[in-house]
């Protein structure tokens, strides 16, 4: 450790010096007898609590004794490492996670001849980590990394340990369905080699029985029905088996059990399409669009329908779906798709529709009804109309700034007004970053007007914000 620190401090030559030092140290240590090396390590451990903890944990897996005693010692180690002893805040979480990681290292280092113990200890660690999550500020995701590691240890040990496949299948299924953190999501696939024919058959039986107890939901009357986690977990399990069997019909049937949303119709249509069943996919998307025609359209379903219809040579139907969706919930992407289908005519029609919708809408602090129209006009470089709508209907600061940047060559006065408002906000907000941005913007504004006009503007800024010394330094 001292050598590494010295190498880091050595600068550009540190790597070479450090390598030479490690070589000398290794040769020196190889000449020591075992007792001397033990004394050196113990002396270091007395001064280094982290090293002491690692050595203590490592020693647990090498002590003599029967398997019950070994499992008891390592189990106690896991319990101690995963204990939170109250709430673990953000600053303490990395140290807690490191302790758990070290405990998992010890478990992983246990000989394969004790694989049965490793299986049980890994599961114990998983249970303890999941309990600890409620007492941990896990903003950095330490627990998910630890759970993945513990699961991998469990899986590798299960491949070696004597196994009762049916019993393992029941345990994994219970954990996958009822677990709070999806720790064993996809367990049938991950453990397929361990479960074998009998275990997989049991897993499938359990999932099929549970699936059969869930109610089917379909049709507009069930819109908004919220599925619980069991539905998705069970469908994922059974879909694994159906895909494994190459049974597309079974996979479609799984998705058809719950069709109370546009997303559900999209999923089933995409599955059909991915297996070369374009006609069937088109029927599903058209059914979904028809059933939910009074609702806000799901654009992904609309676009997928348009793709299928266009491929089928039904361009008029594809365009009709786009217009229907645009009338209900216009968006920039819908506008772009329409322009691809009908060019200038679609542009004029869409702008006209949006313009007419503004008559009955009033802008507010949080809502600017002309935002989409102005965005389209910016994209089409129709800046006169864009500025006219901005003046009449208002727009957010961000959109006005985007319009200013896009049109400053043709509408410099309007752009300068928006830039000046931005400078004022930055200067009032304060802080060196804001001041720097304001200064850069002021410099840019100089290119949009005469020197005398800019000098007058700059004098006004200095008069109003003269007490902000850091800002003034940037303007000199």
C-alpha positions in Angstrom: 0.0 0.0 0.0 2.8 2.4 0.9 4.6 1.6 -2.4 1.4 2.3 -4.4 1.0 5.7 -2.7 4.6 6.5 -3.3 4.2 5.5 -7.0 1.2 7.8 -7.4 3.1 10.7 -5.9 6.0 10.2 -8.2 4.3 11.8 -11.1 5.1 10.9 -14.7 7.8 8.3 -13.7 5.5 6.8 -11.0 4.5 3.7 -13.0 8.0 2.6 -13.8 9.2 3.3 -10.2 6.2 1.6 -8.7 6.8 -1.5 -10.9 10.4 -1.7 -9.8 9.4 -1.3 -6.1 6.9 -4.1 -6.3 9.5 -6.4 -7.8 12.0 -5.6 -5.0 9.3 -6.0 -2.4 8.1 -9.4 -3.8 11.7 -10.7 -3.8 12.1 -9.5 -0.3 8.9 -11.2 1.0 9.7 -14.4 -0.8 12.9 -14.6 1.4 10.9 -14.4 4.6 9.6 -17.4 6.5 6.0 -18.0 7.1 5.9 -16.9 10.7 7.6 -13.5 9.8 5.0 -12.9 7.0 2.1 -13.7 9.4 3.5 -11.2 11.9 3.8 -8.5 9.3 0.2 -9.1 8.2 -1.1 -9.1 11.7 0.7 -5.9 12.5 -0.9 -4.3 9.5 -4.3 -5.6 10.4 -4.0 -4.1 13.9 -3.7 -0.6 12.3 -6.1 -1.2 9.4 -9.7 -2.1 10.4 -10.7 -2.8 6.8 -7.9 -5.4 6.4 -8.8 -6.8 9.8 -12.4 -7.3 8.8 -11.4 -9.0 5.5 -9.0 -11.3 7.2 -11.6 -12.2 9.9 -14.2 -13.0 7.3 -11.8 -15.1 5.2 -10.7 -17.1 8.3 -14.3 -18.2 8.9 -14.4 -20.4 5.8 -11.1 -22.2 6.6 -11.7 -23.2 10.2 -11.9 -26.8 11.0 -15.2 -28.3 12.1 -18.3 -30.1 10.7 -20.5 -28.6 8.0 -23.1 -27.5 10.5 -20.5 -25.5 12.4 -19.2 -24.0 9.2 -22.6 -22.9 8.0 -23.4 -21.4 11.5 -20.2 -19.4 11.4 -20.7 -18.1 7.9 -24.4 -17.4 8.6 -23.5 -15.3 11.6 -21.0 -13.4 9.3 -23.8 -12.7 6.8 -26.1 -11.5 9.5 -23.5 -9.2 10.8 -22.5 -7.8 7.4 -26.1 -7.1 6.3 -27.3 -5.7 9.6 -28.2 -2.0 9.4 -28.5 -1.2 13.1 -30.8 1.6 12.3 -31.1 3.7 9.2 -28.1 3.7 6.9 -27.9 7.2 5.3 -26.4 8.0 1.9 -22.9 8.6 3.2 -22.8 5.4 5.1 -24.3 3.2 2.4 -21.0 2.6 0.5 -19.3 1.2 3.6 -22.3 -1.0 4.4 -22.3 -2.3 0.8 -18.6 -3.0 0.9 -19.0 -5.1 4.1 -21.8 -7.1 2.4 -19.6 -7.5 -0.7 -16.8 -8.9 1.4 -19.1 -11.4 3.0 -20.3 -12.5 -0.4 -16.6 -12.9 -1.4 -16.1 -15.3 1.5 -19.2 -17.4 0.5 -18.0 -17.6 -3.1 -14.6 -18.7 -1.9 -15.9 -21.8 0.0 -15.0 -25.0 -1.7 -17.4 -26.7 -4.1 -17.5 -29.7 -1.8 -19.7 -27.5 0.4 -22.0 -26.4 -2.4 -25.1 -27.2 -0.5 -24.0 -24.8 2.2 -23.2 -22.1 -0.3 -26.7 -22.5 -1.8 -28.4 -21.9 1.6 -26.0 -19.1 2.6 -26.5 -17.2 -0.7 -30.2 -17.4 -0.2 -29.8 -16.2 3.3 -27.8 -13.3 2.1 -30.5 -12.4 -0.5 -33.2 -12.5 2.2 -31.1 -10.3 4.5 -30.2 -7.8 1.8 -33.9 -7.4 0.8 -34.9 -6.8 4.4 -32.1 -4.2 4.7 -33.3 -2.2 1.7 -36.1 -0.6 3.8 -33.4 0.7 6.2 -31.0 2.0 3.6 -30.7 5.2 1.4 -29.9 3.2 -1.7 -29.8 6.1 -4.2 -26.7 4.7 -5.8 -28.2 1.2 -6.3 -25.9 -0.7 -4.1 -28.6 -3.3 -3.2 -29.3 -4.3 -6.7 -25.6 -5.0 -7.4 -25.4 -7.1 -4.2 -28.5 -9.0 -5.0 -27.2 -9.8 -8.5 -24.0 -11.0 -7.0 -25.7 -13.2 -4.4 -28.0 -14.6 -7.1 -25.0 -15.5 -9.3 -23.3 -17.3 -6.3 -26.6 -19.2 -5.6 -26.9 -20.2 -9.3 -23.3 -21.4 -9.6 -23.5 -23.4 -6.4 -26.9 -24.9 -7.4 -25.2 -26.3 -10.5 -22.8 -28.3 -8.3 -24.9 -29.1 -5.2 -27.1 -32.1 -4.9 -30.5 -30.9 -6.1 -34.2 -31.9 -5.9 -35.4 -30.1 -9.1 -39.1 -30.1 -8.2 -38.4 -28.6 -4.7 -36.1 -26.0 -6.2 -38.7 -25.1 -8.8 -41.3 -24.5 -6.1 -39.0 -22.3 -4.1 -37.9 -20.3 -7.1 -41.4 -19.9 -8.4 -42.6 -18.7 -5.0 -39.8 -16.1 -4.8 -40.3 -14.9 -8.4 -44.1 -14.4 -7.9 -44.1 -13.0 -4.4 -40.7 -11.2 -4.2 -40.8 -7.5 -3.8 -37.6 -6.7 -5.7 -37.8 -9.0 -8.7 -34.6 -10.7 -7.5 -35.6 -14.0 -9.2 -37.3 -12.6 -12.3 -36.8 -14.9 -15.2 -35.6 -17.7 -12.9 -37.0 -20.5 -15.1 -34.7 -19.4 -17.9 -31.7 -18.7 -15.7 -32.0 -22.0 -13.8 -33.1 -24.2 -16.7 -30.0 -26.4 -16.7 -30.3 -27.0 -12.9 -34.0 -27.6 -13.0 -33.9 -30.0 -15.8 -37.0 -31.6 -17.3 -38.8 -32.3 -14.1 -38.1 -29.0 -12.5 -39.1 -27.0 -15.6 -42.3 -29.1 -15.8 -43.1 -28.2 -12.2 -42.4 -24.5 -12.8 -44.7 -24.5 -15.8 -47.4 -26.3 -14.0 -47.4 -23.8 -11.1 -47.4 -20.9 -13.5 -50.2 -22.4 -15.6 -52.4 -23.0 -12.6 -51.8 -19.5 -11.2 -52.5 -18.0 -14.7 -55.8 -19.8 -15.0 -57.0 -18.2 -11.7 -56.5 -14.7 -13.1 -59.6 -13.1 -14.7 -59.5 -12.3 -18.4 -60.0 -8.7 -19.3 -60.8 -7.4 -22.8 -62.7 -4.6 -24.5 -63.4 -0.9 -24.0 -65.4 -1.5 -20.8 -62.3 -2.4 -18.9 -60.2 0.6 -20.0 -58.1 1.7 -17.1 -58.1 -1.7 -15.4 -54.8 -1.9 -13.6 -53.1 -5.3 -13.6 -51.1 -6.5 -10.6 -47.6 -7.8 -10.7 -48.7 -11.4 -10.8 -50.2 -11.0 -14.3 -46.9 -9.7 -15.8 -44.7 -12.1 -14.0 -46.8 -15.1 -14.9 -47.1 -14.1 -18.5 -43.4 -13.7 -18.7 -42.9 -17.2 -17.2 -45.4 -18.8 -19.6 -44.1 -16.8 -22.5 -40.6 -18.2 -21.8 -42.0 -21.8 -22.1 -44.1 -21.0 -25.2 -41.1 -19.3 -26.9 -39.0 -22.3 -26.0 -41.5 -24.6 -27.6 -41.8 -22.3 -30.7 -45.6 -22.0 -30.0 -46.6 -18.6 -31.4 -50.3 -19.3 -30.9 -49.7 -19.8 -27.2 -47.8 -16.6 -27.0 -50.6 -14.7 -28.8 -53.1 -16.2 -26.4 -51.1 -15.1 -23.4 -51.3 -11.5 -24.6 -54.9 -11.7 -25.7 -56.0 -12.5 -22.1 -55.8 -8.9 -21.2 -56.7 -6.4 -24.0 -58.0 -3.3 -22.1 -55.4 -0.9 -23.4 -54.0 0.3 -26.7 -50.6 -0.8 -25.5 -51.9 -4.4 -25.2 -53.0 -4.4 -28.8 -49.7 -3.0 -29.9 -47.8 -5.8 -28.1 -49.8 -8.5 -29.7 -49.6 -7.0 -33.1 -45.8 -6.6 -32.9 -45.5 -10.3 -31.9 -47.6 -11.3 -34.9 -45.6 -9.1 -37.3 -42.2 -10.4 -35.9 -43.3 -13.9 -37.0 -44.3 -12.9 -40.5 -48.1 -12.7 -39.7 -48.6 -9.2 -41.1 -52.3 -9.7 -41.9 -53.0 -10.9 -38.4 -51.0 -8.0 -37.0 -53.0 -5.5 -39.0 -56.3 -7.0 -37.7 -55.1 -6.5 -34.1 -54.0 -2.9 -34.6 -57.2 -2.0 -36.4 -59.3 -3.6 -33.6 -57.4 -1.6 -31.0 -57.8 1.7 -32.9 -61.5 1.0 -33.4 -62.2 0.0 -29.7 -60.4 3.1 -28.4 -61.4 5.6 -31.1 -62.9 7.9 -28.5 -59.8 8.0 -26.4 -56.5 9.8 -26.8 -54.6 7.8 -29.4 -51.5 5.9 -28.5 -49.1 7.2 -31.2 -47.1 4.0 -31.3 -50.2 2.0 -32.2 -51.1 4.6 -34.8 -47.7 4.6 -36.3 -47.5 0.8 -36.4 -50.9 0.7 -38.1 -49.7 3.2 -40.7 -46.6 1.1 -41.3 -48.6 -2.1 -41.8 -51.2 -0.3 -44.0 -48.6 1.3 -46.2 -46.9 -2.0 -46.7 -50.3 -3.5 -47.6 -50.8 -0.7 -50.2 -53.6 1.0 -48.2 -52.1 4.5 -48.2 -55.5 6.2 -47.9 -56.4 4.3 -44.8 -53.0 5.0 -43.3 -53.4 8.7 -43.9 -56.9 8.6 -42.4 -55.6 7.1 -39.2 -52.9 9.8 -39.0 -55.5 12.6 -39.5 -57.8 11.1 -37.0 -55.1 11.0 -34.4 -53.9 14.5 -35.2 -57.4 15.9 -34.8 -57.7 14.3 -31.3 -54.2 14.9 -29.9 -51.9 16.8 -32.4 -48.2 16.4 -31.9 -45.0 17.3 -33.8 -44.4 13.7 -34.7 -47.9 13.2 -36.1 -47.4 16.4 -38.1 -44.1 15.0 -39.5 -45.7 11.7 -40.5 -48.5 13.6 -42.2 -46.1 15.7 -44.2 -44.5 12.5 -45.5 -47.8 11.3 -46.8 -49.2 14.4 -48.5 -46.4 17.1 -48.5 -47.5 20.7 -48.8 -51.2 20.0 -48.7 -50.8 18.3 -45.3 -48.6 21.1 -44.0 -51.2 23.8 -44.9 -54.1 21.7 -43.5 -52.3 20.9 -40.2 -51.3 24.5 -39.6 -54.8 25.7 -40.4 -56.3 23.2 -38.0 -54.0 24.2 -35.2 -54.6 27.9 -35.9 -58.4 27.5 -35.7 -58.1 25.6 -32.4 -56.5 28.6 -30.7 -59.6 30.7 -30.9 -61.2 29.2 -27.8 -58.0 28.7 -25.7 -56.5 31.1 -23.4 -52.8 31.0 -22.4 -51.8 30.8 -18.7 -48.6 30.8 -16.7 -48.3 27.1 -17.2 -50.0 26.5 -20.5 -49.4 28.0 -23.9 -51.8 26.6 -26.4 -49.8 27.8 -29.4 -46.6 25.9 -28.5 -47.1 23.1 -31.0 -48.1 25.5 -33.8 -45.0 27.7 -33.1 -42.8 24.6 -33.1 -44.1 23.5 -36.4 -43.7 27.0 -37.9 -40.1 27.0 -36.7 -39.5 23.7 -38.3 -41.0 25.0 -41.5 -39.1 28.3 -41.3 -42.3 30.3 -41.4 -40.9 32.9 -39.0 -43.3 35.7 -39.7 -46.3 33.6 -38.7 -44.3 32.1 -35.8 -43.6 35.5 -34.3 -47.2 36.6 -34.9 -48.5 33.6 -32.9 -46.0 34.2 -30.2 -47.1 37.8 -29.7 -50.8 36.9 -29.8 -50.9 33.6 -27.8 -47.6 33.6 -25.8 -45.0 30.9 -25.5 -42.7 29.5 -22.9 -39.3 31.1 -22.5 -37.5 28.1 -23.9 -39.6 28.1 -27.1 -39.2 31.9 -27.6 -35.4 31.4 -27.3 -35.5 28.6 -29.8 -37.5 30.8 -32.2 -35.0 33.7 -31.6 -32.0 31.5 -32.4 -33.7 30.1 -35.5 -34.8 33.4 -36.9 -32.2 35.9 -35.8 -30.9 36.4 -39.4 -34.4 37.4 -40.6 -35.9 38.8 -37.4 -33.0 40.3 -35.5 -35.1 42.8 -33.5 -37.4 40.1 -32.2 -34.4 37.9 -31.4 -32.7 40.7 -29.5 -35.7 41.3 -27.3 -35.8 37.7 -26.3 -32.0 37.6 -25.7 -32.2 40.7 -23.5 -34.9 39.0 -21.4 -32.6 36.0 -21.0 -29.7 38.2 -19.9 -32.0 39.9 -17.3 -33.0 36.5 -15.9 -29.5 35.2 -15.7 -28.2 38.4 -14.1 -31.0 38.4 -11.5 -30.5 34.7 -10.8 -26.8 35.3 -10.1 -23.9 33.0 -9.8 -20.7 32.8 -11.8 -22.1 30.3 -14.3 -25.2 32.4 -15.0 -23.0 35.5 -15.3 -20.7 33.8 -17.8 -23.7 32.6 -19.9 -25.1 36.2 -19.9 -21.8 37.6 -21.0 -21.5 35.2 -23.9 -25.0 36.0 -25.0 -24.4 39.8 -24.8 -21.3 39.3 -27.0 -23.5 37.4 -29.5 -26.1 40.2 -29.5 -23.4 42.6 -30.7 -23.4 41.0 -34.1 -27.1 41.6 -34.5 -27.2 45.5 -34.4 -25.0 48.5 -34.9 -22.1 49.4 -32.6 -23.8 52.4 -31.2 -27.0 50.5 -30.4 -25.0 47.8 -28.7 -23.0 50.3 -26.7 -26.2 51.9 -25.4 -27.6 48.5 -24.5 -24.3 47.6 -22.7 -24.4 50.8 -20.7 -27.9 50.1 -19.6 -27.0 46.6 -18.4 -24.1 48.0 -16.4 -26.3 50.7 -14.9 -28.9 48.1 -13.8 -26.5 45.4 -12.6 -23.5 47.4 -11.6 -23.4 46.1 -8.0 -22.8 42.5 -9.3 -19.1 42.8 -9.5 -18.3 39.4 -10.9 -20.8 40.1 -13.7 -19.3 43.5 -14.4 -15.8 42.0 -14.6 -17.0 39.9 -17.6 -18.3 42.9 -19.4 -15.2 45.1 -19.3 
